[in-house]
Amino acid sequence: MSQTQQAPERDRPWLIRTYAGHSTAEASNALYRSNLARGQTGLSVAFDLPTQTGYDSDHVLAKGEVGKVGVPVCHLGDMRTLFDQIPLEEMNTSMTINATAPWLLSLYIAVAEEQGADTSKLTGTVQNDLIKEYLSRGTYICPPKPSLKMIGDVAEYCYKAVPKWNPMNVCSYHLQEAGATPEQELAYALGTAIAVLDELKPRVPAEDFPVLAGRISFFVNAGIRFVTEMCKMRAFVDLWDEILESRYGVDNPKFRRFRYGVQVNSLGLTEQQPENNVYRILIEMLAVTLSKKARARAVQLPAWNEALGLPRPWDQQWSMRMQQILAYETDLLEFDDLFENNPAVDAKVEALKDGARHELANLDSMGGAINSIEYMKSRLVDSNAERLNKIERNETVVVGVNKWTEGESSPLQSEDGGILVVDPGVEAEQIDRLNAWRAERDDAAVKAALTALREAAAMGQNIMPASIEAAKAGVTTGEWAEQMRAVHGEYRGPTGVSGSPSNKTEGLEELRDAVDAVSDRLGRRLSFLVGKPGLDGHSNGAEQIAFRARDCGMAINYEGIRLTPEEIVKAAQEQEAHVVGLSILSGSHIPLVEDLMTRMKEAGLGDVPVIVGGIIPEEDAKRLREMGVARVYTPKDFELNTIMMDIVTLADPQAVAAE
């Protein structure tokens, strides 16, 4: 007699998200509702750089940045529009926001209350990780210690008032984008989590601490070495369990679960043969889905064309379909862990854990993550330099970049260049809406709310209740951040690039000789100024250019991120720079470079060559050259030594005379 076979019970799929937001709250809302209708199961909000760094859309530093890499949210009205017709009580929303996380969460809670939602039922996440901002992404505002206190404020408020909300995503994603090895990614993320748990422990009764610890989630990266990345995730699971049990005495395994969302690697996406990125994204997704023990609970994938610019809705849909096919068409979710007791996997996991423990011990010896920011930053810059060196030396093969470079042109890149271009009129329209908001609100209520907010911050109180009241009163993002700056001060993070002469000469002998020869002709050391105008905090490229220029023997000046064109021109004058290099990855290159070139001419520096690097479409590159930019570099220009020789040639008075 045959027995009826029971179908295997399927594991529930992860949350399927798309990281999205651009132009305006209204346009982003339409995109969200469209994606939800196509099967997306959660929202992941991208905010523009002014919103992330605490500036209103009409601030001088916001020029050219409004709506470029995300949605501008200046006040409650913008947040209301962003989630129009989306019931927040039923939605799981991830907001990639850090320095202004308490504020954006306050706006979100205020909108949910307007909708009539029970705020205790809200589910979602604010990233709220400032330590990785100092190391890699650059959207910080205040110094580390008050920033850590604000992270604690959000967590302490949420565990009572919004108990299903994840008040912090410890974010190792950007650490890998900055060049972190798997061991560094493990250690620096866990070191950040330890700093936060140490901040939280005295704030709550001992019996409540395990619950609070259980709400800390992680946001990680998965690169192309997908077996190593899968082992890294298993190592994360083990180490987090170990830390919570041994260091903090959390007995209940439920509260020691490693809960994480993932965005797979954007660092490895190539401008050359960009269609190959589809395969890279799929393979990287396997690293965080194949192993049930270490499976992500939320996944968002980049689009194939993100090395070219902002993806179109169709491109985002294609990435979402990739997730849906794996989750619903395959049998992956019907099986227990595929790698349990695999000797090769177990050995790799143990090796990663040992390396991470060693690096965690280093951080502990320096007083923890908050006191180790400069150390971690310099280690990341070194690791990233080594990663790039291996690609340049062809030790690391990147298909279409340093091997098999010949290929057909991509039919996916149609007349629009294969990317979405933000309407340049968006910024002026957003500023008009902002001015209308200010004109219509109750000024007395705003003033009272700001006073209460500032007093709460100055007295060391939890700023969340005052922030929520400020949101309801009509306070703007810039006004909220202004109070935090006034109380805690601003901060400039370490660059990780020492100006000291380098002893790294391998493979650079010819370049160093050329720098010496040109320096002799100039009568002093070749001076190269690297500047990052605007709010773009993606500093990896600028750091590596400065790092290599220093190794080639140039006198470098790199002051880090978030400079105005005026500040860069002033530095060029003071340093008597022979060449100025600008790095802009936020899409704001046209207005920022135009402003800088005008100021260079007015300062009598019109003959100083300017070079620009970033994610720059060819049509824009042509416009930059017409403005007088000497060279334009994009991600396809990965050979740093070629760029170095260009700098030498541009500074060489003999070459200039020959022209």
C-alpha positions in Angstrom: 0.0 0.0 0.0 1.5 3.3 -1.0 1.7 6.1 1.5 0.7 9.6 0.5 3.8 11.8 0.5 3.3 15.1 2.2 4.6 18.1 0.4 7.5 19.7 2.3 6.6 22.7 4.4 8.0 25.8 2.8 9.9 28.4 4.8 8.3 31.9 4.5 10.0 34.1 1.9 12.0 37.1 2.9 10.6 40.6 2.6 11.1 41.7 -1.1 12.1 45.3 -1.3 13.5 47.8 -3.8 15.6 50.7 -2.6 13.8 53.6 -4.2 13.0 57.3 -4.0 13.9 60.3 -6.3 12.8 63.7 -7.5 9.8 64.5 -5.3 7.6 62.9 -2.6 4.8 62.7 -5.1 6.8 60.9 -7.8 8.3 58.6 -5.2 4.9 57.7 -3.8 3.7 56.8 -7.3 6.8 54.5 -7.7 6.2 52.9 -4.3 2.5 52.1 -5.1 3.5 50.8 -8.5 6.1 48.5 -7.0 3.7 47.2 -4.3 1.2 46.4 -7.0 3.9 44.4 -8.8 4.5 42.1 -5.8 7.0 44.0 -3.6 6.2 43.2 0.0 8.0 46.0 1.8 9.3 49.5 1.2 12.8 50.8 1.3 13.1 54.5 1.2 16.1 56.4 -0.3 16.4 60.0 0.9 18.3 62.7 -0.9 21.5 64.0 0.5 20.2 67.3 2.0 17.6 65.2 4.0 20.3 62.8 5.1 22.7 65.5 6.3 20.1 67.8 7.9 19.7 70.6 5.4 16.5 72.0 3.9 16.3 72.0 0.1 17.1 75.7 -0.2 20.4 75.6 1.8 23.5 76.6 0.0 25.0 73.1 0.4 21.8 71.5 -1.1 22.4 73.2 -4.5 22.3 70.6 -7.2 21.6 67.7 -4.7 17.8 68.0 -4.3 16.0 64.8 -5.4 19.1 63.3 -7.0 20.0 60.1 -5.0 16.7 59.9 -3.1 13.5 61.8 -2.1 13.6 65.2 -0.4 11.7 65.3 2.9 11.7 68.7 4.5 8.7 68.5 6.7 5.5 66.7 7.7 3.8 67.6 4.4 6.5 65.9 2.3 6.2 62.8 4.5 2.4 62.8 4.2 2.7 62.9 0.4 5.4 60.2 0.4 3.0 57.7 2.0 -0.3 58.9 0.6 -2.7 55.9 0.1 -0.1 53.5 1.8 -1.6 52.3 5.1 1.5 52.4 7.4 0.0 50.1 10.0 0.1 47.3 7.4 3.4 48.3 5.8 7.0 47.2 6.7 9.1 50.2 5.9 12.9 50.5 5.9 14.3 54.0 6.0 18.0 54.4 5.1 18.6 57.3 7.3 21.3 57.9 9.9 22.2 61.4 11.3 18.6 62.5 10.9 17.0 59.2 11.9 15.3 60.5 15.0 13.7 63.2 12.9 12.5 61.1 10.0 11.1 58.5 12.3 9.3 61.3 14.2 7.8 62.5 10.9 6.8 58.8 10.0 5.1 58.4 13.4 3.3 61.7 13.0 1.9 60.6 9.6 0.9 57.2 10.9 -1.1 58.9 13.7 -2.8 61.2 11.1 -3.8 58.0 9.2 -5.3 56.7 12.5 -2.8 53.9 12.8 -2.0 52.2 16.1 1.7 53.2 16.3 2.5 50.2 18.6 1.8 48.1 15.5 4.2 49.9 13.2 6.9 47.6 11.7 10.0 48.6 9.9 13.6 49.9 10.4 15.6 53.1 10.6 19.3 52.5 9.8 20.4 54.9 12.5 24.1 53.8 12.4 26.4 56.8 12.7 29.7 54.9 13.2 29.8 53.5 9.7 29.0 57.0 8.4 32.3 58.2 9.9 34.0 55.3 8.2 32.5 55.1 4.8 29.3 56.9 3.8 29.8 60.4 5.3 26.2 61.6 6.1 27.0 62.3 9.7 26.3 65.7 11.5 27.4 65.6 15.1 30.5 64.1 16.9 30.5 60.4 17.8 29.4 60.6 21.5 26.3 62.7 21.1 25.4 60.7 17.9 25.6 57.5 19.9 23.3 59.0 22.5 20.8 59.8 19.8 20.9 56.2 18.5 20.1 55.2 22.1 17.3 57.7 22.3 15.6 56.1 19.3 16.0 52.6 20.6 14.9 53.5 24.2 11.8 55.2 22.8 10.8 52.5 20.3 11.0 49.5 22.7 8.1 51.0 24.7 6.2 53.1 22.2 6.8 51.3 18.9 7.9 47.8 20.1 7.8 46.1 16.7 10.1 48.6 15.1 13.8 48.0 14.6 15.4 51.1 16.0 18.8 50.5 14.5 20.3 48.6 11.5 24.0 48.0 12.3 25.1 48.6 8.8 28.2 46.8 7.4 27.0 47.3 3.8 29.0 50.5 3.4 32.0 49.0 5.1 32.4 46.5 2.3 31.8 49.2 -0.2 34.7 51.0 1.4 36.9 48.0 0.9 36.5 46.0 4.1 37.6 42.4 4.1 35.0 39.9 5.5 36.9 39.8 8.8 36.8 43.6 9.0 33.2 43.8 8.1 32.3 41.3 10.8 34.4 43.0 13.5 33.6 46.6 12.8 29.8 45.9 12.5 29.8 43.9 15.7 32.0 46.5 17.4 29.4 49.1 16.5 26.6 46.9 17.9 28.6 46.5 21.2 29.0 50.3 21.5 25.2 50.7 21.1 24.4 47.9 23.6 26.8 49.4 26.1 24.9 52.8 25.6 21.5 51.1 26.1 22.2 48.8 29.1 22.1 51.6 31.8 18.9 53.1 30.2 16.5 50.2 30.9 15.6 47.8 33.7 17.8 44.7 33.6 14.8 42.5 32.9 14.0 44.6 29.8 17.5 44.6 28.3 17.2 41.3 26.4 14.1 42.5 24.6 15.8 45.7 23.6 18.9 43.8 22.5 16.6 41.6 20.4 15.4 44.6 18.4 18.8 45.5 17.1 19.0 44.3 13.5 21.8 44.4 10.9 22.1 45.5 7.2 24.8 43.7 5.3 26.5 43.5 2.0 27.0 40.3 -0.1 29.8 40.4 -2.7 30.7 38.2 -5.7 32.8 35.6 -3.7 29.5 34.1 -2.7 30.8 31.0 -0.8 32.9 33.3 1.4 30.0 35.7 1.8 27.6 32.9 2.8 30.2 31.7 5.4 30.5 35.3 6.6 26.7 35.3 7.2 27.0 32.1 9.2 29.9 33.7 11.2 27.7 36.7 11.9 25.0 34.4 13.3 27.4 32.6 15.6 29.3 35.7 16.8 26.2 37.7 17.6 24.8 34.8 19.6 28.1 34.5 21.4 28.4 38.2 22.2 24.8 38.5 23.5 25.1 35.4 25.7 28.7 35.8 27.1 29.1 39.6 27.2 25.5 40.6 28.1 24.0 37.5 29.7 21.0 37.3 27.3 19.7 33.8 28.1 16.7 33.5 25.8 17.9 32.4 22.3 15.0 34.2 20.7 16.6 37.6 21.6 20.0 36.4 20.4 18.8 35.8 16.8 20.9 37.5 14.1 18.2 39.4 12.1 19.4 41.1 9.0 18.4 42.7 5.7 20.7 42.8 2.8 21.5 44.9 -0.3 23.9 43.0 -2.5 27.1 44.6 -3.6 27.1 47.8 -5.7 30.9 48.2 -5.5 31.4 45.4 -8.1 28.9 46.7 -10.6 30.7 47.7 -13.8 30.1 50.5 -16.3 31.8 48.3 -18.9 29.4 45.6 -20.3 26.8 46.6 -17.7 24.5 43.7 -18.7 26.9 41.4 -16.9 25.8 43.0 -13.7 22.5 41.0 -13.8 24.5 37.8 -13.2 26.6 39.4 -10.5 23.5 40.5 -8.6 21.8 37.0 -8.9 25.0 35.2 -7.7 25.4 37.7 -4.8 21.8 37.1 -3.7 22.5 33.4 -3.4 25.0 34.1 -0.6 22.2 35.5 1.7 19.4 33.1 0.7 20.9 29.6 0.2 21.7 28.9 3.9 18.5 28.7 6.0 20.5 29.1 9.2 21.8 32.5 7.9 19.1 33.6 5.5 18.2 37.3 5.2 14.8 38.4 6.3 14.7 41.2 3.8 16.5 41.6 0.5 16.9 44.5 -1.8 18.9 44.3 -5.0 20.5 47.0 -7.1 19.6 47.3 -10.7 21.9 46.2 -13.5 22.6 49.9 -14.6 23.4 51.5 -11.3 27.1 52.1 -12.3 25.6 54.2 -15.1 23.1 56.3 -13.2 19.7 56.2 -11.6 17.7 53.1 -12.6 14.4 53.4 -14.4 11.2 51.7 -12.9 11.6 48.8 -15.4 15.2 48.2 -14.2 14.0 48.0 -10.6 11.2 45.7 -11.6 13.7 43.4 -13.3 15.7 43.1 -10.0 12.5 42.5 -8.1 11.5 39.6 -10.5 14.9 38.0 -9.8 13.9 37.7 -6.1 10.4 36.5 -6.9 11.7 33.7 -9.2 14.1 32.4 -6.5 11.5 32.6 -3.7 8.4 31.3 -5.5 9.5 29.2 -8.6 12.4 27.3 -7.1 12.3 24.7 -4.3 14.9 26.5 -2.1 12.4 27.3 0.7 11.4 23.6 1.1 14.7 22.5 2.6 16.5 22.7 5.8 20.0 24.2 5.9 22.0 22.9 2.9 25.4 23.4 4.5 25.0 22.0 8.0 28.1 19.9 9.0 29.8 20.7 5.7 33.6 20.5 6.6 34.7 23.1 4.0 32.0 25.6 5.2 32.6 24.9 8.9 36.4 25.5 8.4 35.8 28.8 6.6 33.3 30.0 9.1 35.7 29.3 12.0 38.6 31.1 10.2 36.4 34.1 9.7 35.2 34.1 13.3 38.9 33.9 14.5 39.9 36.8 12.3 36.9 38.9 13.5 37.6 38.1 17.2 41.2 39.2 16.8 40.0 42.5 15.2 37.3 43.0 17.9 40.1 42.5 20.6 42.0 45.3 18.9 39.0 47.6 19.1 38.4 46.7 22.7 42.0 47.5 23.6 41.5 51.0 22.1 38.3 51.6 24.2 35.7 50.3 21.7 34.4 51.4 18.3 33.8 55.1 19.2 37.4 55.5 20.2 38.7 53.5 17.2 37.2 55.5 14.3 40.5 56.8 13.0 42.1 53.3 13.2 39.2 51.6 11.4 39.1 54.3 8.7 42.8 53.9 7.9 42.5 50.1 7.8 39.6 50.4 5.3 41.5 52.8 3.0 44.4 50.4 3.1 42.2 47.4 2.3 40.5 49.2 -0.5 43.8 50.2 -2.0 44.9 46.5 -2.0 41.6 45.5 -3.6 42.1 48.0 -6.5 45.8 47.0 -6.8 44.7 43.4 -7.4 42.3 44.5 -10.2 45.0 46.7 -11.8 47.5 43.8 -11.7 44.9 41.4 -13.1 45.2 39.2 -10.0 41.5 39.7 -9.5 39.6 39.1 -12.7 36.6 41.3 -13.5 34.9 40.2 -16.6 34.6 43.0 -19.2 37.0 45.2 -17.2 40.4 43.6 -17.2 39.6 40.4 -19.1 37.3 39.7 -22.1 36.9 43.4 -22.7 35.7 43.1 -26.3 31.9 42.7 -26.6 28.7 43.8 -28.3 27.1 47.0 -27.3 24.2 46.6 -24.9 20.7 46.8 -26.5 19.4 47.6 -23.0 20.8 51.1 -23.2 18.2 52.8 -25.3 17.8 56.4 -26.4 17.5 57.6 -22.8 21.1 56.3 -22.1 19.6 53.4 -20.1 19.1 55.5 -17.0 16.5 57.8 -15.4 17.4 61.5 -15.5 16.0 63.7 -12.7 14.3 66.8 -14.1 16.5 69.8 -13.3 13.4 71.8 -12.5 12.6 69.5 -9.5 14.9 71.6 -7.1 13.1 74.9 -7.8 9.7 73.3 -7.4 10.7 71.7 -4.1 12.0 75.0 -2.8 8.7 76.7 -3.8 6.7 74.0 -1.8 9.1 74.5 1.1 8.5 78.2 1.2 4.8 77.7 0.9 4.9 75.3 3.9 6.8 77.9 6.0 4.4 80.6 5.1 1.3 78.6 6.1 2.4 77.1 9.4 2.0 78.5 12.9 5.2 80.3 13.6 4.6 80.5 17.4 4.1 76.8 17.5 7.2 76.2 15.5 9.3 78.5 17.8 7.9 76.8 20.9 8.6 73.3 19.5 12.2 74.2 18.6 12.9 75.7 22.0 11.6 72.5 23.7 13.7 70.3 21.3 16.8 72.3 22.0 16.3 72.2 25.8 15.7 68.4 25.7 19.0 67.9 23.7 20.9 70.3 26.0 19.6 68.6 29.2 20.5 65.1 27.9 16.8 64.0 27.8 15.5 61.6 25.2 14.9 63.8 22.1 12.2 61.6 20.5 9.1 63.0 22.2 10.2 66.6 21.5 11.1 65.6 17.9 7.6 64.2 17.3 6.0 67.3 18.7 8.3 69.4 16.4 7.2 67.3 13.4 3.5 68.0 14.2 4.2 71.7 14.7 5.6 72.0 11.1 9.4 72.2 11.9 11.6 71.5 8.9 14.5 69.0 8.6 17.1 71.8 8.5 15.6 73.4 11.6 15.6 70.2 13.5 19.3 69.5 12.6 20.2 73.1 13.4 19.2 72.5 17.0 21.4 69.3 17.1 24.3 71.3 15.6 23.8 74.1 18.1 23.9 71.8 21.1 26.4 69.2 20.0 28.5 70.9 17.4 29.5 69.6 13.9 32.1 67.0 13.1 34.6 66.3 10.4 35.5 62.7 10.2 39.0 61.3 9.5 40.0 60.9 5.8 42.1 57.8 6.4 44.7 59.3 4.0 47.9 60.5 5.6 49.7 63.4 3.9 53.1 61.9 4.9 55.4 60.7 2.1 54.8 57.0 1.4 57.3 54.1 1.1 54.9 52.2 -1.2 56.9 52.3 -4.4 56.3 48.9 -6.0 55.2 49.4 -9.6 55.4 53.2 -9.2 59.0 53.9 -10.0 58.3 55.4 -13.5 55.6 57.6 -12.1 57.7 58.8 -9.2 60.5 59.7 -11.5 58.0 61.6 -13.7 56.6 63.5 -10.6 60.2 64.3 -9.5 61.1 65.6 -13.0 58.0 67.8 -13.3 58.4 69.1 -9.8 61.9 70.2 -10.7 60.6 72.1 -13.7 57.9 73.7 -11.5 60.4 74.7 -8.9 58.5 72.9 -6.1 56.7 69.7 -5.4 53.8 69.0 -7.7 50.7 70.1 -5.7 47.5 68.1 -6.2 44.3 69.2 -4.5 41.4 66.7 -4.2 38.0 68.1 -3.3 34.5 66.7 -2.8 32.0 69.5 -3.4 28.4 69.2 -2.4 26.9 66.7 0.0 28.1 63.4 -1.6 29.8 61.4 1.1 30.9 58.5 -1.1 34.6 59.2 -0.5 36.2 55.9 -1.5 37.2 57.1 -5.0 38.6 60.4 -3.7 40.5 58.6 -1.0 42.1 56.2 -3.4 43.1 58.9 -5.9 44.7 60.9 -3.0 46.3 57.8 -1.6 47.9 56.9 -5.0 49.0 60.5 -5.7 50.8 60.6 -2.4 52.5 57.2 -3.2 53.6 58.7 -6.5 55.4 61.5 -4.6 52.9 64.4 -5.1 52.1 66.9 -2.4 48.5 66.1 -1.8 45.7 68.1 -0.1 42.6 66.2 0.7 40.3 67.6 3.5 37.5 65.1 3.1 33.8 65.5 2.2 31.2 68.2 2.1 33.0 71.3 0.8 31.5 74.2 -1.0 33.0 75.2 -4.4 34.1 78.5 -2.6 36.1 76.5 0.0 37.8 74.4 -2.7 38.8 77.5 -4.7 40.2 79.1 -1.5 42.2 75.9 -0.8 43.5 75.9 -4.3 44.8 79.4 -3.8 46.3 78.8 -0.4 48.0 75.5 -1.5 49.0 77.0 -4.9 47.6 73.8 -6.4 49.0 72.8 -9.9 46.0 70.5 -10.5 42.5 70.3 -8.9 40.6 67.0 -8.8 36.9 66.8 -8.0 34.9 63.7 -7.0 31.1 63.8 -7.3 29.0 60.6 -7.3 25.6 62.0 -6.5 24.7 63.2 -10.0 25.1 66.9 -9.0 28.3 67.4 -11.2 26.9 69.9 -13.7 25.8 72.7 -11.2 28.7 72.1 -8.8 31.4 72.1 -11.4 29.9 75.1 -13.2 30.0 77.1 -10.0 33.6 76.0 -9.2 34.9 76.8 -12.7 33.3 80.3 -12.5 34.9 80.9 -9.1 38.3 79.6 -10.4 38.3 82.2 -13.2 37.3 85.0 -10.9 40.1 84.0 -8.5 42.7 84.2 -11.3 43.0 80.4 -11.3 41.6 79.8 -14.8 44.8 78.2 -16.0 44.9 75.6 -13.2 43.7 72.3 -14.8 40.5 70.8 -13.2 39.7 67.1 -13.5 36.4 65.5 -12.5 35.5 61.9 -11.5 32.1 60.4 -10.9 29.1 58.5 -12.4 28.8 60.9 -15.3 26.9 60.1 -18.5 28.8 60.9 -21.8 26.5 63.8 -22.6 27.3 65.4 -19.3 31.0 64.7 -19.7 30.9 66.7 -23.0 29.2 69.6 -21.1 31.9 69.5 -18.5 34.7 69.6 -21.1 33.0 72.6 -22.7 33.1 74.3 -19.3 36.9 73.9 -19.4 37.3 70.6 -17.4 40.6 69.0 -18.6 39.7 65.4 -18.0 36.5 63.5 -17.0 36.8 60.0 -15.4 34.0 57.5 -14.7 34.0 54.0 -13.1 35.4 52.5 -16.3 38.7 54.4 -15.7 39.9 52.0 -13.0 43.6 52.2 -13.8 44.8 54.7 -11.3 48.3 54.9 -12.7 46.9 56.2 -16.0 45.1 59.0 -14.1 48.3 59.8 -12.2 50.2 60.2 -15.5 47.4 62.5 -16.7 47.9 64.6 -13.6 51.6 64.8 -14.2 51.2 65.8 -17.8 48.6 68.5 -17.0 51.0 70.0 -14.4 54.1 69.8 -16.6 55.1 73.3 -17.9 56.9 71.6 -20.8 53.8 69.8 -21.9 51.8 73.0 -21.6 54.4 74.9 -23.6 54.3 72.2 -26.3 50.5 72.7 -26.7 
